[in-house]
């Protein structure tokens, strides 16, 4: 019996190539029923939960064209770099990545442990539901800092993750350059930030440290979706994550102080781990990049889906523009400026900015 004879459930499946992958990698037996359930959450890959008799796992496959309205292409080779990043992280923080099962770099896919949501809730869902714990943010900041410190100055990792083209396609162009094109008056500033980010190579960067890619595990945060892995500027990771905490303070006003406290705690815990260069240097790069990333989540190629109110988007544009024109040198200063600009929870968003 050949590999493609693994049975599928009545629900639509991913096709024979992926069922073949399970069998050739020894993850399923020929003839076993495999139920494939698409998992939501990302725009750059297809992700499935695969239920087999008595066990479950996840299979991930990179897409050449991302699932956004803009024309956003990216090489599927990023799947191999994601696998390599997870292997690196598992050596240093094994509780902070899923168990790794099998990888087919030629096909651009891999299999990993399935972590049930009841034990590993998604941090984004918790935050949007108003379940905000500053300790979780601090743990994320410490984890990021520890992984960056473990990779800093490692020539072998720098060679393995010389993924400048991938990072340009996945982050520099759709976030920074697209936003610069949308804001001609700020274009030179944003392009300068893009150039600085692209030319800094000091640690292994995850590239997508967003609450949607972080599970709140029983013993530690678990990082997912390292498709953007790149040996580059570690300031990108901390700015990228704090960005989401600030944006959520607009749409979860009842937890505003906790979200802003989480942003501060993440940045502070991260900074305590920085030992490969002066902390002030990393923090300044993160603090000056953060406003551009705020603006990118409104006017770049990947706008956040929960900013549906025009007043929210106007506020982000106004606050981010002010910070780009008068840059802050610390993350605390950025959070303070954001907090000062925020309207009172009962005040319509945009009033003070207008």
C-alpha positions in Angstrom: 0.0 0.0 0.0 1.5 3.3 -1.0 1.7 6.5 1.1 -1.3 8.2 -0.5 -3.6 5.5 0.7 -3.9 7.1 4.1 -7.6 7.8 4.5 -9.1 11.2 4.9 -12.1 12.3 6.9 -15.2 13.5 5.0 -14.1 17.1 5.7 -12.0 18.7 3.0 -8.3 17.8 3.4 -5.0 19.2 2.2 -4.5 16.7 -0.6 -2.3 13.7 -1.0 1.1 15.5 -0.8 0.6 16.2 2.9 -0.9 12.8 3.8 2.1 11.3 2.0 4.4 13.4 4.2 2.8 12.0 7.3 3.5 8.4 6.2 6.9 8.9 4.7 8.0 10.6 7.9 6.6 7.8 10.1 4.0 10.0 11.7 1.1 7.9 10.4 0.5 4.4 9.2 -0.8 3.5 5.8 -4.6 3.1 6.0 -5.0 5.2 9.2 -7.7 7.8 9.2 -6.4 11.3 9.5 -8.8 14.1 10.2 -7.4 17.5 9.0 -8.8 20.7 10.6 -7.6 24.1 9.3 -6.3 26.4 12.0 -6.8 30.1 11.7 -4.4 32.9 12.8 -1.9 33.6 10.1 -1.7 35.0 6.6 1.6 33.4 5.4 1.0 29.6 5.8 -1.6 26.9 5.8 -1.8 25.2 9.2 -3.7 22.1 10.2 -4.5 20.1 13.3 -4.2 16.5 12.3 -6.1 14.0 14.4 -4.9 10.4 14.2 -6.0 7.5 16.3 -5.0 8.3 19.8 -2.9 11.4 19.0 -2.8 14.8 17.3 -0.2 16.9 15.7 0.2 20.1 13.6 1.3 20.4 10.0 2.4 23.7 8.6 3.0 24.6 4.9 4.4 28.0 3.7 2.5 29.9 1.0 4.1 31.7 -1.9 1.4 34.4 -1.9 0.2 35.6 1.5 -3.5 35.8 2.4 -3.9 39.5 2.4 -5.6 41.9 0.0 -2.3 43.4 -1.2 0.0 41.6 -3.5 2.5 40.1 -1.0 4.8 37.4 -2.3 7.4 35.6 -0.2 9.7 32.6 -0.8 8.6 29.3 0.7 12.2 28.6 1.8 11.2 30.5 5.0 9.6 27.3 6.2 13.1 25.8 6.6 14.3 28.8 8.5 11.4 28.6 10.8 12.2 25.0 11.5 15.9 26.0 12.1 14.8 28.8 14.5 12.6 26.4 16.5 15.5 23.9 16.7 17.7 26.7 18.1 15.1 27.8 20.6 14.4 24.2 21.7 18.1 23.9 22.7 17.9 26.9 24.9 14.3 27.1 26.1 12.7 23.7 25.3 9.4 24.6 27.1 9.0 27.7 24.9 8.5 25.9 21.5 6.3 23.0 20.5 8.0 19.6 20.2 9.4 19.2 16.7 8.4 16.0 14.8 9.4 16.1 11.1 10.5 18.5 8.3 10.5 18.4 4.5 12.4 21.4 3.4 11.9 20.7 -0.3 8.1 20.8 0.1 8.2 23.7 2.5 6.4 22.0 5.4 6.9 20.5 8.8 5.1 18.8 11.6 5.1 19.7 15.3 3.4 18.8 18.5 -0.2 20.0 18.9 -0.7 22.0 22.1 -4.3 22.0 23.2 -5.9 25.5 23.7 -7.3 24.6 27.1 -3.8 24.3 28.4 -2.0 26.7 26.0 -4.4 29.6 25.4 -3.4 32.1 22.7 -2.2 35.3 24.3 -4.0 37.5 21.8 -7.3 36.0 22.7 -6.7 36.5 26.4 -5.8 40.1 25.9 -8.8 40.9 23.7 -11.0 39.2 26.3 -9.6 41.5 29.0 -7.5 38.8 30.7 -4.3 40.8 31.0 -1.5 39.7 33.3 1.6 41.8 33.5 3.6 38.8 34.5 2.9 37.1 31.1 4.3 40.2 29.3 7.4 40.2 31.6 7.9 36.5 30.8 7.7 37.1 27.1 10.3 39.9 27.4 12.6 37.8 29.4 12.3 34.9 26.9 13.1 37.2 24.0 16.0 38.7 25.7 17.4 35.3 26.7 17.2 33.9 23.2 18.8 37.1 21.7 21.6 36.9 24.3 22.2 33.2 23.5 22.5 34.0 19.8 24.5 37.3 19.9 27.9 37.1 18.4 27.4 33.6 17.0 29.1 33.5 13.6 27.6 30.1 12.7 24.1 31.3 13.4 24.8 34.5 11.4 25.7 32.4 8.4 22.8 30.0 8.8 20.3 32.8 9.1 21.6 35.2 6.5 18.0 35.5 5.4 18.0 39.2 4.4 15.9 38.6 1.3 13.3 36.8 3.3 13.2 39.4 6.0 12.9 42.1 3.4 10.0 40.4 1.7 8.2 39.6 4.9 8.9 42.6 7.1 10.9 45.5 5.6 8.9 45.9 2.4 5.3 45.2 3.6 5.6 47.0 6.9 8.1 49.8 6.5 8.5 50.6 2.8 4.8 50.2 2.1 4.0 52.5 5.0 6.6 55.0 3.7 4.9 55.0 0.3 1.5 55.7 2.0 3.0 58.7 4.0 5.2 60.8 1.7 5.8 63.4 4.4 7.3 60.7 6.6 8.9 58.6 3.9 12.5 59.6 4.4 12.3 58.9 8.2 10.6 55.6 7.7 13.0 54.5 4.9 15.9 55.5 7.2 14.5 53.2 9.9 14.2 50.4 7.3 17.8 50.9 6.2 19.1 50.9 9.7 17.1 47.8 10.6 18.2 45.9 7.5 21.9 46.7 8.1 22.0 45.7 11.7 23.2 42.1 12.3 23.8 41.2 16.0 21.4 38.5 17.1 18.9 35.9 15.9 15.5 37.6 15.4 12.2 35.7 15.5 10.5 38.4 13.4 6.8 37.8 14.3 6.6 38.1 18.1 2.9 39.0 18.1 0.4 37.9 20.8 -1.3 35.8 18.1 1.9 33.7 17.9 2.4 33.3 21.6 0.7 30.6 23.7 0.5 31.1 27.5 1.9 27.8 28.6 1.6 26.3 32.1 5.3 26.9 32.8 6.5 29.4 30.1 5.3 31.4 27.0 5.5 29.3 23.8 6.6 31.0 20.6 5.2 30.0 17.2 5.5 31.2 13.6 9.2 32.0 13.2 8.9 32.2 9.4 10.7 35.6 9.5 13.8 34.3 11.3 16.8 36.4 10.5 20.2 37.2 12.0 19.6 40.9 12.4 18.5 43.6 14.7 17.0 42.2 18.0 15.3 45.6 18.6 12.8 44.6 15.9 11.4 41.8 18.1 10.8 43.8 21.2 9.3 46.8 19.2 7.1 44.4 17.2 5.5 42.9 20.3 5.1 46.1 22.4 3.4 47.6 19.3 0.5 45.1 19.7 0.1 45.9 23.4 -0.2 49.6 22.6 -2.7 49.0 19.8 -4.9 46.7 22.0 -5.1 49.5 24.6 -7.4 51.3 22.1 -9.9 48.4 21.8 -9.8 47.0 25.4 -10.2 50.3 27.3 -11.2 48.6 30.5 -7.7 47.1 30.7 -5.8 50.1 29.5 -3.6 50.5 32.5 -2.8 46.7 32.6 -1.9 46.7 28.9 0.3 49.7 29.2 1.9 48.2 32.3 2.4 45.0 30.2 4.2 47.0 27.5 6.5 48.5 30.1 7.1 45.2 31.9 8.0 43.4 28.6 10.5 46.1 27.6 12.0 46.2 31.1 12.4 42.4 31.4 13.9 42.3 27.9 16.4 45.1 28.7 17.7 43.3 31.7 18.9 40.5 29.4 20.8 42.7 27.0 24.5 42.0 27.4 25.9 41.9 23.9 25.9 45.7 23.4 24.9 48.7 25.5 21.3 48.4 26.6 20.7 52.0 25.7 21.6 51.3 22.0 19.1 48.5 21.6 16.4 50.4 23.4 16.9 53.5 21.3 16.6 51.4 18.1 13.4 49.8 19.5 11.9 53.1 20.7 12.5 54.8 17.3 11.3 51.9 15.3 8.1 51.4 17.3 6.1 54.4 15.9 6.8 53.2 12.3 5.4 49.8 13.3 2.4 51.4 14.8 1.7 53.2 11.6 2.4 50.1 9.6 -0.5 48.2 11.3 -2.8 50.8 9.9 -1.4 51.7 6.5 1.1 48.9 5.7 0.2 45.7 3.9 -0.9 43.8 7.0 -3.3 46.1 9.0 -4.5 44.7 12.3 -8.1 43.4 11.9 -9.4 44.8 15.2 -8.9 48.5 14.4 -12.2 48.8 12.6 -13.1 52.3 13.9 -11.9 55.1 11.7 -11.2 57.1 14.9 -8.9 54.3 16.1 -6.9 54.5 12.9 -6.8 58.3 13.0 -5.5 58.2 16.6 -2.7 55.7 15.6 -1.7 57.9 12.6 -1.6 61.0 14.8 0.3 59.5 17.7 2.7 57.6 15.5 3.4 60.6 13.3 4.2 62.8 16.4 6.7 60.1 17.7 8.3 59.8 14.3 8.8 63.6 14.1 10.1 63.9 17.7 11.6 60.5 18.4 11.8 59.1 21.9 15.0 57.4 23.1 13.5 54.8 25.5 10.6 52.4 25.3 9.2 53.9 28.5 9.1 57.3 26.8 7.1 55.9 23.9 4.6 54.2 26.2 4.3 57.4 28.2 3.7 59.5 25.1 1.1 57.0 23.9 -0.7 57.0 27.3 -0.7 60.8 27.4 -2.2 61.1 24.0 -4.9 58.5 24.7 -8.4 59.9 25.3 -10.2 59.1 28.4 -12.0 55.7 28.1 -15.3 57.5 27.9 -14.0 60.1 25.4 -14.5 59.3 21.7 -11.2 58.1 20.2 -9.6 60.9 18.1 -11.1 63.8 20.0 -7.9 64.9 21.7 -5.7 64.3 18.7 -8.1 66.3 16.5 
